């Protein structure tokens, strides 16, 4: 008789199942309209996140509170959300026309409104990825809040530890703490968090701002306070989804308004019949790559182009940036700040108005029909499909756009190498489905060699969210025959829209060229190199501009 093999799942398979479970649960809760994250309805999400143990959330499964992960999440949520028991996810429903002041998180462009002491409204205008992102982050901070509660609540009647009492005293002062008061409060906070005094001291200022230098204590106190109230008073925190959001999601409402406004500007400026090149990048690298060196060459005599780009990237360089922008606006650049709710600003460059001798591309050879560049700010996850799909549609149903190329310059996690390295994909694999998109990339690894930056080529995985990634799953993608070199959130969505527009719907030329290149923001397989370990600083400047310049060289036929 044949012996039955004991089949057990690997950690990668368990992680994959946990991501799928989270994805399905979030969609179910969205359709339901509300849920209580620390109640029975939130059980599945919490269990899946704890099973997954994403790299970005560090010690989520341990008793001690995860500080780097908490900072990462707090920077992406509105100030004051830790005080709110009711979080309402809405569509763009007119709050901008009210007395409510928009609160925009420092690291995520989303408008949020504090309705009262207990309620925060968060506008979701960038599709499902935005919902997955915020629900994952909220699940994380609620798990952490109950770790705080476990360490300070002594009994069910509500008696708390001395450390908690002292922390409450420090937070209720409503003034900047003196050095002595701050260190006393940190000592109590360290006991509550299960962390050393030094660990808390090291991260303390990163939570603060000029307005609220002691915000760290405030965040810890309010997370713990609401968790205690959930147990003692049964006041459960609740997340709701507005009826309008549930009705609009997936219907490209914001993407259509966004794309139409761009085409209206093209029509007004008689640019609709010209060759168009779409570039997804940021609002400075294309403009600076074309104009900055010439504009600032007298100020930075004998300095390299990359030195100038670094100077422009510094936080206090507004005057320099304005100087470049002023020249760009006189040389064919049109700026279109977003009013559609997509949070994607746009610049249009009419190359017919450029004096090439006064740019960084004096040998540009653009032919008789001068090209037009549409530069769009970064999309977010599934929003990439919505925006490009709408942009590539005909204007007023009958005017086809002559889109010659779509170029994507993005930021991604790398699985071999480190921060600032470059990845050139030849395919995008969609995580959680069997979808995969192979394409001919006009950019090659060879083009980037000799610049003191490591370059990797191969397939990349488009993930549901950076906050869902864990080491075992990424290791499997990297070491198996998939041979994945990195992970990002938009690639397959861009490619899906480009393929359907060019190959099926025929709204843009069949032979539209595509260019994809990413620079590494982190390596989630390396301890201490995840996104939660901090930003790139000036490390990202050189690869950002190198990629932008290679894209422009191809569009302007200079090589």
For each residue, the residues with C-beta under 8 A, 3 or more apart:
1:
2:
3:
4:
5:
6:
7:
8:
9: 13 14 17
10: 13 14 472 476
11: 14 15 472
12: 15 16 472 473 475 476
13: 9 10 16 17
14: 9 10 11 17 18 51 472
15: 11 12 18 19 51 52 470 472 473
16: 12 13 19 20 432 473
17: 9 13 14 20 21
18: 14 15 21 22 48 49 51 52
19: 15 16 22 23 48 52 431 432 464 468 473
20: 16 17 23 24 432
21: 17 18 24 25 44 48
22: 18 19 25 26 45 48 49 52 132 136 468
23: 19 20 26 27 132 432 464
24: 20 21 27 28
25: 21 22 28 29 44 45 48
26: 22 23 29 30 45 131 132 135
27: 23 24 30 31 128
28: 24 25 31 32
29: 25 26 32 34 35 41 45 135 239 241
30: 26 27 33 131 241 246 249
31: 27 28 246
32: 28 29 35 41
33: 30 240 241 243 246
34: 29 238 239 240 241
35: 29 32 39 41 42 238 239
36: 39 40 41 42 236 237 238 239
37: 42 45 46 138 139 142 237 239
38: 42 46 142 146 227 230 236 237
39: 35 36 42 43 236
40: 36 43
41: 29 32 35 36
42: 35 36 37 38 39 45 46 139 142
43: 39 40 46 47
44: 21 25 47 48
45: 22 25 26 29 37 42 48 49 135 139
46: 37 38 42 43 49 50 139 142 143
47: 43 44 50 51
48: 18 19 21 22 25 44 45 51 52
49: 18 22 45 46 52 53 54 57 60 136 139 140 143
50: 46 47 53 60 61 143
51: 14 15 18 47 48
52: 15 18 19 22 48 49 468 470
53: 49 50 57 60 61 470
54: 49 57 60 467 468 469 470
55: 58 469 470 471 474 524 530 532
56: 69 72 466 467 469 524 530 531 532
57: 49 53 54 60 66 69 140 467 532
58: 55 66 68 69 530 532
59: 62 64 65 66 69
60: 49 50 53 54 57 66 69 140 143 144
61: 50 53
62: 59 66
63: 147 150 151 194
64: 59 147 193 194 195
65: 59 70 144 147 148 192 193 194 195 220
66: 57 58 59 60 62 69 70 144
67: 70 71 193 195 199 200 203
68: 58 71 72 203 532 533
69: 56 57 58 59 60 66 72 73 140 144 532
70: 65 66 67 73 74 140 141 144 219
71: 67 68 74 75 203 206 207 532
72: 56 68 69 75 76 531 532
73: 69 70 76 77 137 140 141 467
74: 70 71 77 82 141 207 219
75: 71 72 105 106 107 108
76: 72 73 105 107 108 133 137
77: 73 74 81 105 108 134 137 138 141
78: 81 103 104 105 110 112 114 120 122
79: 103 105 212 215
80: 83 84 103 114 120
81: 77 78 84 87 112 120
82: 74 141 218 219 222 223 226
83: 80 117 222 226
84: 80 81 87 114 117 118 119 120 237
85: 118 119 226 229 235 237 238
86: 118 119 120 237 238 240
87: 81 84 119 120 122 138 237 238 239 240
88: 115 119 120 121 122 239 240 241 242
89: 121 122 124 131 134 239 240 241 242 245
90: 93 95 121 122 123 124 242 244 245
91: 123 124 125 242 244 245 247 248 249 253
92: 96 111 123 125 254 341
93: 90 123 242 244
94: 97 98
95: 90 98 100 102 111 113 121 123
96: 92 102 111
97: 94
98: 94 95 113
99:
100: 95 113 114 115
101: 113 114
102: 95 96 111 112 113
103: 78 79 80 111 112 113 114
104: 78 109 110 111 112
105: 75 76 77 78 79 108 110 112
106: 75
107: 75 76
108: 75 76 77 105 133
109: 104 343
110: 78 104 105 122 123 124 125 126 130 134 343
111: 92 95 96 102 103 104 123 125
112: 78 81 102 103 104 105 120 121 122 123
113: 95 98 100 101 102 103 120 121 123
114: 78 80 84 100 101 103 119 120 121
115: 88 100 119 120 121
116: 119
117: 83 84
118: 84 85 86
119: 84 85 86 87 88 114 115 116
120: 78 80 81 84 86 87 88 112 113 114 115
121: 88 89 90 95 112 113 114 115
122: 78 87 88 89 90 110 112 134
123: 90 91 92 93 95 110 111 112 113 341
124: 89 90 91 110 127 130 131 134 245 249
125: 91 92 110 111 130 254 341 342 343
126: 110 129 130 254 342 343 379 380 381 383
127: 124 130 131 249 250 380 381 382 383 386
128: 27 131 132 249 250 381 382
129: 126 132 133 380 381 382 383 464 465 489
130: 110 124 125 126 127 133 134 380 381 383
131: 26 30 89 124 127 128 134 135 249
132: 22 23 26 128 129 135 136 381 464 465 468
133: 76 108 129 130 136 137 380 381 465 467
134: 77 89 110 122 124 130 131 137 138
135: 26 29 45 131 132 138 139 239
136: 22 49 132 133 139 140 465 467 468
137: 73 76 77 133 134 140 141 467
138: 37 77 87 134 135 141 142 239
139: 37 42 45 46 49 135 136 142 143
140: 49 57 60 69 70 73 136 137 143 144 467
141: 70 73 74 77 82 137 138 144 145 223
142: 37 38 42 46 138 139 145 146 227 237
143: 46 49 50 60 139 140 146 147
144: 60 65 66 69 70 140 141 147 148 223
145: 141 142 148 149 223 224 226 227
146: 38 142 143 149 150 227 230
147: 63 64 65 143 144 150 151 194
148: 65 144 145 151 152 192 193 220 223 224 227
149: 145 146 152 153 224 227 228 230 231
150: 63 146 147 153
151: 63 147 148 161 191 192 193 194
152: 148 149 160 161 163 164 192 224 228
153: 149 150 158 159 160 228 231 232
154: 159 160 161
155: 158 159
156: 231 232
157: 232
158: 153 155 228 232
159: 153 154 155
160: 152 153 154 164 165 228
161: 151 152 154 164 165 192
162: 165 166
163: 152 166 167 188 189 191 192
164: 152 160 161 167 168 188 192 224
165: 160 161 162 168 169
166: 162 163 169 170 184 185 188
167: 163 164 170 171 185 188 189 192 217 220 221
168: 164 165 171 172 221
169: 165 166 172 173
170: 166 167 173 177 181 184 185 188 214 217
171: 167 168 214 217 218 221
172: 168 169
173: 169 170 177 181
174:
175:
176: 213 214
177: 170 173 181 182 185 213 214
178: 181 182
179: 182 183
180: 183 184
181: 170 173 177 178 184 185
182: 177 178 179 185 186 204 214
183: 179 180 186 187 201
184: 166 170 180 181 187 188
185: 166 167 170 177 181 182 188 189 214 217
186: 182 183 189 190 197 200 201 204
187: 183 184 190 191 197
188: 163 164 166 167 170 184 185 191 192
189: 163 167 185 186 192 193 200 216 217 220
190: 186 187 193 195 196 197 199 200
191: 151 163 187 188 194
192: 65 148 151 152 161 163 164 167 188 189 220 224
193: 64 65 67 148 151 189 190 200 220
194: 63 64 65 147 151 191
195: 64 65 67 190 199 200
196: 190 199 200
197: 186 187 190 200 201
198: 201 202
199: 67 190 195 196 202 203
200: 67 186 189 190 193 195 196 197 203 204 216
201: 183 186 197 198 204
202: 198 199
203: 67 68 71 199 200 206 207 216
204: 182 186 200 201 207 208 216
205: 208 213
206: 71 203
207: 71 74 203 204 215 216 219
208: 204 205 212 213 214 215 216
209: 212 213 215
210: 213
211:
212: 79 208 209 215 218
213: 176 177 205 208 209 210
214: 170 171 176 177 182 185 208 217 218
215: 79 207 208 209 212 218 219
216: 189 200 203 204 207 208 219 220
217: 167 170 171 185 189 214 220 221
218: 82 171 212 214 215 221 222
219: 70 74 82 207 215 216 222 223
220: 65 148 167 189 192 193 216 217 223 224
221: 167 168 171 217 218 224 225
222: 82 83 218 219 225 226
223: 82 141 144 145 148 219 220 226 227
224: 145 148 149 152 164 192 220 221 227 228
225: 221 222 228 229
226: 82 83 85 145 222 223 229 230 235 237
227: 38 142 145 146 148 149 223 224 230 231
228: 149 152 153 158 160 224 225 231 232
229: 85 225 226 232 233 235
230: 38 146 149 226 227 233 234 235 236 237
231: 149 153 156 227 228 234
232: 153 156 157 158 228 229
233: 229 230
234: 230 231
235: 85 226 229 230
236: 36 38 39 230
237: 36 37 38 84 85 86 87 142 226 230
238: 34 35 36 85 86 87
239: 29 34 35 36 37 87 88 89 135 138
240: 33 34 86 87 88 89
241: 29 30 33 34 88 89 245 246
242: 88 89 90 91 93 245 246
243: 33 246 247
244: 90 91 93 247 248
245: 89 90 91 124 241 242 248 249
246: 30 31 33 241 242 243 249
247: 91 243 244
248: 91 244 245 251 253
249: 30 91 124 127 128 131 245 246
250: 127 128
251: 248
252: 255 256 386 389 390
253: 91 248 256 257
254: 92 125 126 257 258 340 341 342 386
255: 252 258 259 340 342 383 386 387 389 390
256: 252 253 259 260 390
257: 253 254 260 261 340 341 342
258: 254 255 261 262 338 340 341 342 344 387 390 391
259: 255 256 262 263 387 390 391 393
260: 256 257 263 264 390 395
261: 257 258 264 265 336 339 340
262: 258 259 265 266 336 346 348 374 391
263: 259 260 266 267 272 395 401
264: 260 261 267 268
265: 261 262 268 269 334 336 348
266: 262 263 269 271 272 276 348 372 395
267: 263 264 270 271 272 395
268: 264 265
269: 265 266 334 348 350
270: 267 273
271: 266 267 274 276 348 350 372
272: 263 266 267 395 399 401
273: 270 402
274: 271 369 370 371 372 402
275: 369 371 372 402 404
276: 266 271 371 372 373 374 401 402 403 404
277: 371 372 373 374 403 404 405 406 407 555
278: 373 374 376 388 391 403 405 406 407
279: 286 373 374 375 376 406 407 408 409 551
280: 375 376 377 378 379 384 388 406 407 408 409 410 490 494
281: 285 286 375 376 377 378 407 409 548
282: 285 377 378 544
283: 287 345 347 375 377
284: 287 288 312 313 321
285: 281 282 288 289 309 409 544 545 548
286: 279 281 289 290 347 349 373 375 548 552
287: 283 284 290 291 292 324 325 328 333 347 349 375
288: 284 285 291 292 308 309 312 324 545
289: 285 286 292 309 360 545 548 549 552
290: 286 287 328 349 354 359 360 361 552
291: 287 288 294 295 324 327 328 331 358 359 360
292: 287 288 289 295 296 305 308 309 312 324 360
293: 296 297 305 308 360
294: 291 297 327 358 359 360
295: 291 292 323 324 327
296: 292 293 299 300 308 311 320 323 324
297: 293 294 300 301
298: 301
299: 296 320
300: 296 297 303 307 308 311
301: 297 298
302:
303: 300 307 308
304: 307 308
305: 292 293 308 309 360 545
306: 309 310 541 542 545
307: 300 303 304 310 311
308: 288 292 293 296 300 303 304 305 311 312
309: 285 288 289 292 305 306 312 313 541 542 544 545
310: 306 307 313 314 538 541
311: 296 300 307 308 314 317 320
312: 284 288 292 308 309 317 320 321 324
313: 284 309 310 317 538 541
314: 310 311 317
315:
316:
317: 311 312 313 314 320 321
318: 321 322
319: 322 323
320: 296 299 311 312 317 323 324
321: 284 312 317 318 324 325
322: 318 319 325 326
323: 295 296 319 320 326 327
324: 287 288 291 292 295 296 312 320 321 327 328
325: 287 321 322 328 329 333
326: 322 323 329 330
327: 291 294 295 323 324 330 331
328: 287 290 291 324 325 331 332 333 349
329: 325 326 333 334 335
330: 326 327
331: 291 327 328 353 354 355 358 359
332: 328 349 350 351 352 353 354
333: 287 325 328 329 347 348 349 350
334: 265 269 329 347 348 349 350
335: 329 345 346 347
336: 261 262 265 345 346 347 348
337: 345
338: 258 341 342 343 344 345 346 377
339: 261
340: 254 255 257 258 261 344
341: 92 123 125 254 257 258 338
342: 125 126 254 255 257 258 338 379 383 387
343: 109 110 125 126 338 377 380
344: 258 338 340 376 377 378 379 383 387
345: 283 335 336 337 338 376 377
346: 262 335 336 338 374 375 376 377
347: 283 286 287 333 334 335 336 373 374 375
348: 262 265 266 269 271 333 334 336 372 373 374 375
349: 286 287 290 328 332 333 334 354 372 373 375
350: 269 271 332 333 334 353 354 370 372
351: 332 354 364 366 370 371 372 373 556
352: 332 370
353: 331 332 350
354: 290 331 332 349 350 351 358 359 364
355: 331 358 359
356: 359 361 362 363 364
357: 362
358: 291 294 331 354 355
359: 290 291 294 331 354 355 356 362 364
360: 289 290 291 292 293 294 305 549
361: 290 356 364 552 553 556 558
362: 356 357 359
363: 356 558
364: 351 354 356 359 361 556 557 558
365: 556 557 558
366: 351 370 371 556 557
367: 370 557
368:
369: 274 275
370: 274 350 351 352 366 367
371: 274 275 276 277 351 366 404 555
372: 266 271 274 275 276 277 348 349 350 351
373: 276 277 278 279 286 347 348 349 351 555
374: 262 276 277 278 279 346 347 348 391
375: 279 280 281 283 286 287 346 347 348 349
376: 278 279 280 281 344 345 346 379 387 391
377: 280 281 282 283 338 343 344 345 346
378: 280 281 282 344 410 411 490
379: 126 280 342 344 376 383 384 386 387 388 490 493 494
380: 126 127 129 130 133 343 383 384 489 490
381: 126 127 128 129 130 132 133 384 464 465 489 490 493
382: 127 128 129 385 386 493
383: 126 127 129 130 255 342 344 379 380 386 387 490 493
384: 280 379 380 381 387 388 489 490 491 493 494 497
385: 382 388 389 493 494 496 497
386: 127 252 254 255 379 382 383 389 390
387: 255 258 259 342 344 376 379 383 384 390 391
388: 278 280 379 384 385 391 392 406 493 494 497 498 501
389: 252 255 385 386 392 393 497 500 501
390: 252 255 256 258 259 260 386 387 393
391: 258 259 262 278 374 376 387 388
392: 388 389 401 403 497 498 501 502 507 508
393: 259 389 390 501 505 507
394: 397 398 399 400 401 507
395: 260 263 266 267 272 398 399 401
396: 399
397: 394
398: 394 395
399: 272 394 395 396
400: 394 507 508
401: 263 272 276 392 394 395 507 508
402: 273 274 275 276 508 509
403: 276 277 278 392 406 508 509 512
404: 275 276 277 371 509 512 513
405: 277 278 442 512 513 514 515 554 555
406: 277 278 279 280 388 403 494 498 512 513 514 515
407: 277 278 279 280 281 514 515 516 551 555
408: 279 280 490 491 494 514 515 516 517
409: 279 280 281 285 517 518 544 547 548 551
410: 280 378 488 490 491 516 517 518 519
411: 378 488 518 519 520 521 540
412: 423 460 486 487 488 518 519 520 521
413: 466 469 474 486 487 488 520 521 522 523 524 531
414: 417 418 421 423 456 485 486 520 522 523
415: 474 477 478 484 485 486 487 523 524 525
416: 456 478 485
417: 414 421 454 456 520 523
418: 414 421 454 520 523 526 529
419: 520 521 522 523 529 536 539 540
420: 453 519 520 536 539 540 542 543
421: 414 417 418 453 454 455 456 519 520 543
422: 448 453 454 455 456 517 518 519 520 543 546 547
423: 412 414 455 456 457 458 460 485 486 517 518 519 520
424: 441 443 444 445 448 455 456 457 516 517
425: 428 441 457 458 459 460 485 486 491 516 518
426: 438 439 441 457 458 459
427: 436 437 438 439 459 460
428: 425 436 437 439 459 460 461 462 491 492 495
429: 435 436 459 460 461 462 477 482 484 492
430: 433 435 436 437 461 462 492
431: 19 461 462 463 464
432: 16 19 20 23 464
433: 430
434:
435: 429 430 492 496
436: 427 428 429 430 459 492
437: 427 428 430 491 492 495 496 499
438: 426 427
439: 426 427 428 495 514 516
440: 514
441: 424 425 426 444 514 515 516
442: 405 513 514 515 554
443: 424 447 448 515 516 517 547 550 551 554
444: 424 441 447 457
445: 424 448 449 455 456 457
446: 449
447: 443 444 550
448: 422 424 443 445 451 453 455 517 546 547 550
449: 445 446 455
450:
451: 448 542 546
452:
453: 420 421 422 448 542 543 546
454: 417 418 421 422
455: 421 422 423 424 445 448 449
456: 414 416 417 421 422 423 424 445 485 486
457: 423 424 425 426 444 445 485
458: 423 425 426 483 484 485
459: 425 426 427 428 429 436 482 483 484 485
460: 412 423 425 427 428 429 484 485 486 487 488 491 518
461: 428 429 430 431 477 482 484 486 487 488
462: 428 429 430 431 487 488 489 490 491 492 493
463: 431 466 468 469 487 488 489
464: 19 23 129 132 381 431 432 468 489
465: 129 132 133 136 381 468 469 489
466: 56 413 463 469 487 489 531
467: 54 56 57 73 133 136 137 140
468: 19 22 52 54 132 136 463 464 465
469: 54 55 56 413 463 465 466 473 474 487 524
470: 15 52 53 54 55 473 474
471: 55 474 475 524 525
472: 10 11 12 14 15 475 476
473: 12 15 16 19 469 470 476 477
474: 55 413 415 469 470 471 477 478 484 487 524 525
475: 12 471 472 478 479 525
476: 10 12 472 473 479 480 482
477: 415 429 461 473 474 480 482 484 487
478: 415 416 474 475 482 483 484 485 525
479: 475 476
480: 476 477 483
481:
482: 429 459 461 476 477 478
483: 458 459 478 480
484: 415 429 458 459 460 461 474 477 478 487
485: 414 415 416 423 425 456 457 458 459 460 478
486: 412 413 414 415 423 425 456 460 461 518 520
487: 412 413 415 460 461 462 463 466 469 474 477 484 524
488: 410 411 412 413 460 461 462 463 491 518
489: 129 380 381 384 462 463 464 465 466
490: 280 378 379 380 381 383 384 408 410 462 493 494
491: 384 408 410 425 428 437 460 462 488 494 495 516
492: 428 429 430 435 436 437 462 495 496
493: 379 381 382 383 384 385 388 462 490 496 497
494: 280 379 384 385 388 406 408 490 491 497 498 516
495: 428 437 439 491 492 498 499 514
496: 385 435 437 492 493 499 500
497: 384 385 388 389 392 493 494 500 501
498: 388 392 406 494 495 501 502 512 514
499: 437 495 496 502 503 504
500: 389 496 497 503 504 505
501: 388 389 392 393 497 498 504 505 507 508 512
502: 392 498 499 506 507 508 509 510 511 512
503: 499 500 506 510
504: 499 500 501
505: 393 500 501
506: 502 503 510
507: 392 393 394 400 401 501 502
508: 392 400 401 402 403 501 502 512
509: 402 403 404 502 512
510: 502 503 506
511: 502
512: 403 404 405 406 498 501 502 508 509
513: 404 405 406 442 554
514: 405 406 407 408 439 440 441 442 495 498
515: 405 406 407 408 441 442 443 551 554
516: 407 408 410 424 425 439 441 443 491 494
517: 408 409 410 422 423 424 443 448 547 550 551
518: 409 410 411 412 422 423 425 460 486 488 547
519: 410 411 412 420 421 422 423 540 543 544 547
520: 411 412 413 414 417 418 419 420 421 422 423 486 523 543
521: 411 412 413 419 531 536 540
522: 413 414 419 529 530 531 533
523: 413 414 415 417 418 419 520 526 529 530
524: 55 56 413 415 469 471 474 487 529 530 531
525: 415 471 474 475 478
526: 418 523 529 530
527:
528: 533
529: 418 419 522 523 524 526 533
530: 55 56 58 522 523 524 526 533
531: 56 72 413 466 521 522 524
532: 55 56 57 58 68 69 71 72
533: 68 522 528 529 530
534:
535: 540
536: 419 420 521 539 540
537: 540
538: 310 313 541
539: 419 420 536 542
540: 411 419 420 519 521 535 536 537 543 544
541: 306 309 310 313 538 544 545
542: 306 309 420 451 453 539 545 546
543: 420 421 422 453 519 520 540 546 547
544: 282 285 309 409 519 540 541 547 548
545: 285 288 289 305 306 309 541 542 548 549
546: 422 448 451 453 542 543 549 550
547: 409 422 443 448 517 518 519 543 544 550 551
548: 281 285 286 289 409 544 545 551 552
549: 289 360 545 546 552 553
550: 443 447 448 517 546 547 553 554
551: 279 407 409 443 515 517 547 548 554 555
552: 286 289 290 361 548 549 555 556
553: 361 549 550 556 558 559
554: 405 442 443 513 515 550 551 557 559
555: 277 371 373 405 407 551 552
556: 351 361 364 365 366 552 553
557: 364 365 366 367 554
558: 361 363 364 365 553
559: 553 554
